[in-house]
Amino acid sequence: MESRRPYTQSERYLQLRQMLLKTMIASRQPETRCSTARSEQSSETLFPLERIRREKQGSLSDNESEEKAPTGEEYGDELRVIARARAYFDIAYGRVLDVVPMIIENEFFVGLSVDLQKNLTKNLGLIGKIGEENCARYCVEEPEIKAKRASLTRKLKILADATELLDTVG
């Protein structure tokens, strides 16, 4: 279990943080810095971020990823802090982008439900002197539906009796 903040089990956060830390440390190495004088360098050396992205990231716990970080770096602690902050920011802004539309939709649906309730009760005449009569009229079942329900109920009882009889025989 992780002992430091942010407490997370997000593999994406842990992998992103580790990748950012490797990238920052690699970019500080003199042999990986971009230089016009060394145009013969391969793209692997010129673009450490691309090289690191191509590597397969294993799932690391918080403690494992901290142990695997290079310790010979002069600003290792500072780079770890920056990597954590950047990884947290990347995850957090993604969540904000997910939540904002949900909040907007929620406000829309709340307003719609309030307006719908007002208009339905007003236009259907559910409130007032004849409101009770209108409600009773809306709740009356049509004769065809009532007959069909009775028929289906009889058929259901016959099927239940047959199932019970088959269970006792078999």
Residue pairs with C-beta under 8 A, 6 or more apart in sequence:
2 8
2 9
2 61
2 62
2 63
3 62
3 63
4 62
6 13
6 88
8 14
10 91
11 59
12 91
13 87
13 88
13 91
14 59
14 60
14 61
14 62
14 65
15 57
15 59
15 60
16 86
16 87
16 90
16 91
17 65
17 83
17 84
17 86
17 87
18 57
18 60
18 65
18 68
18 69
18 83
19 52
19 53
19 57
20 82
20 83
20 86
20 87
21 65
21 69
21 79
21 80
21 83
22 48
22 52
22 69
23 48
23 49
23 52
24 79
24 82
24 83
25 69
25 70
25 73
25 76
25 79
26 32
26 48
26 49
26 51
26 52
27 33
27 48
27 49
28 73
28 75
28 79
29 48
31 45
32 45
32 46
32 48
34 46
35 41
43 50
44 50
44 51
60 68
66 80
69 76
69 80
70 76
73 79
120 126
121 127
124 134
124 138
125 131
125 134
126 134
126 135
141 149
